[in-house]
Amino acid sequence: MGYFTWNGKSWNLDEYIGLPQAIRRDFYVCPNNHLYVILNRERVFRSTHPIGYPNLITGKVILDQNKNCEQEPGETGMLGWKVKVEANEFLSIKNPDINGKYTTGSPRSEEILN
């Protein structure tokens, strides 16, 4: 089972686990960035961590063969590599697209990119 979240550029499919069976599930993202699920209009569950983040980190990962920090003809995106963003109790791992581009949401804090 899953739900979709918007990262500012595209929709991400996220999964949830541990919810009891229900005939009806209503999902809400509130101003505190937590996901709330109401089952059968009588039981409320809240995500343990915020699911939406106000900041976006975008970039491009390339194989810079001449090490001049600029993409030139013939220098390709790093398909198959992973971009990891870490902050206080936050972790996002993204796969760049075929051109090496990636986008991820981020909480307000100091991030470490790997």
C-alpha positions as a Python dict, from the first residue, in 0.01 Angstrom:
ca = {
    (1, 'M'): (0, 0, 0),
    (2, 'G'): (118, 352, -57),
    (3, 'Y'): (48, 720, -87),
    (4, 'F'): (194, 1000, -297),
    (5, 'T'): (385, 1304, -170),
    (6, 'W'): (495, 1610, -368),
    (7, 'N'): (862, 1712, -334),
    (8, 'G'): (817, 2042, -517),
    (9, 'K'): (899, 1900, -860),
    (10, 'S'): (746, 1554, -885),
    (11, 'W'): (526, 1302, -704),
    (12, 'N'): (693, 1030, -495),
    (13, 'L'): (525, 702, -406),
    (14, 'D'): (580, 632, -37),
    (15, 'E'): (474, 320, 147),
    (16, 'Y'): (314, 277, 484),
    (17, 'I'): (307, -28, 708),
    (18, 'G'): (132, -123, 1028),
    (19, 'L'): (-215, 19, 970),
    (20, 'P'): (-509, -206, 1061),
    (21, 'Q'): (-749, -319, 791),
    (22, 'A'): (-1014, -61, 709),
    (23, 'I'): (-1295, -9, 465),
    (24, 'R'): (-1211, 358, 427),
    (25, 'R'): (-874, 535, 457),
    (26, 'D'): (-850, 914, 439),
    (27, 'F'): (-500, 1068, 416),
    (28, 'Y'): (-411, 1425, 516),
    (29, 'V'): (-81, 1612, 526),
    (30, 'C'): (-115, 1885, 789),
    (31, 'P'): (80, 2210, 835),
    (32, 'N'): (314, 2028, 1076),
    (33, 'N'): (419, 1810, 774),
    (34, 'H'): (296, 1489, 935),
    (35, 'L'): (72, 1245, 752),
    (36, 'Y'): (-255, 1170, 931),
    (37, 'V'): (-465, 868, 837),
    (38, 'I'): (-825, 835, 948),
    (39, 'L'): (-960, 481, 930),
    (40, 'N'): (-1334, 429, 886),
    (41, 'R'): (-1388, 790, 1005),
    (42, 'E'): (-1317, 687, 1366),
    (43, 'R'): (-947, 605, 1426),
    (44, 'V'): (-662, 851, 1366),
    (45, 'F'): (-298, 760, 1307),
    (46, 'R'): (-4, 1000, 1261),
    (47, 'S'): (327, 941, 1087),
    (48, 'T'): (623, 915, 1324),
    (49, 'H'): (823, 1173, 1124),
    (50, 'P'): (731, 1463, 895),
    (51, 'I'): (682, 1350, 536),
    (52, 'G'): (707, 1683, 360),
    (53, 'Y'): (1002, 1917, 367),
    (54, 'P'): (1008, 2282, 259),
    (55, 'N'): (1354, 2283, 102),
    (56, 'L'): (1466, 2122, -220),
    (57, 'I'): (1815, 2009, -307),
    (58, 'T'): (1878, 1961, -677),
    (59, 'G'): (2193, 1878, -859),
    (60, 'K'): (2370, 1676, -1120),
    (61, 'V'): (2622, 1395, -1080),
    (62, 'I'): (2857, 1355, -1377),
    (63, 'L'): (3177, 1173, -1459),
    (64, 'D'): (3410, 1475, -1484),
    (65, 'Q'): (3693, 1319, -1682),
    (66, 'N'): (3913, 1630, -1693),
    (67, 'K'): (3826, 1734, -1334),
    (68, 'N'): (3738, 2095, -1418),
    (69, 'C'): (3397, 2081, -1238),
    (70, 'E'): (3207, 2157, -1560),
    (71, 'Q'): (3017, 1915, -1778),
    (72, 'E'): (3156, 1900, -2129),
    (73, 'P'): (3056, 1697, -2435),
    (74, 'G'): (3118, 1328, -2369),
    (75, 'E'): (3095, 1360, -1989),
    (76, 'T'): (2789, 1161, -1891),
    (77, 'G'): (2554, 1143, -1595),
    (78, 'M'): (2632, 887, -1327),
    (79, 'L'): (2341, 647, -1379),
    (80, 'G'): (2333, 387, -1103),
    (81, 'W'): (2502, 606, -842),
    (82, 'K'): (2315, 718, -531),
    (83, 'V'): (2292, 1064, -377),
    (84, 'K'): (2252, 1055, 1),
    (85, 'V'): (2127, 1355, 201),
    (86, 'E'): (2159, 1334, 580),
    (87, 'A'): (2050, 1573, 853),
    (88, 'N'): (1922, 1542, 1209),
    (89, 'E'): (1699, 1232, 1202),
    (90, 'F'): (1658, 1268, 824),
    (91, 'L'): (1785, 1048, 544),
    (92, 'S'): (1706, 1063, 173),
    (93, 'I'): (1871, 844, -89),
    (94, 'K'): (1799, 926, -453),
    (95, 'N'): (1909, 771, -782),
    (96, 'P'): (2003, 1031, -1044),
    (97, 'D'): (1828, 1000, -1379),
    (98, 'I'): (2008, 904, -1701),
    (99, 'N'): (2147, 1260, -1727),
    (100, 'G'): (2272, 1257, -1367),
    (101, 'K'): (2002, 1494, -1235),
    (102, 'Y'): (1838, 1447, -894),
    (103, 'T'): (1595, 1631, -664),
    (104, 'T'): (1508, 1560, -303),
    (105, 'G'): (1322, 1736, -23),
    (106, 'S'): (1506, 1840, 289),
    (107, 'P'): (1417, 1970, 636),
    (108, 'R'): (1550, 2302, 757),
    (109, 'S'): (1893, 2214, 891),
    (110, 'E'): (2249, 2167, 779),
    (111, 'E'): (2266, 1880, 534),
    (112, 'I'): (2555, 1653, 449),
    (113, 'L'): (2566, 1532, 88),
    (114, 'N'): (2749, 1210, 3),
}
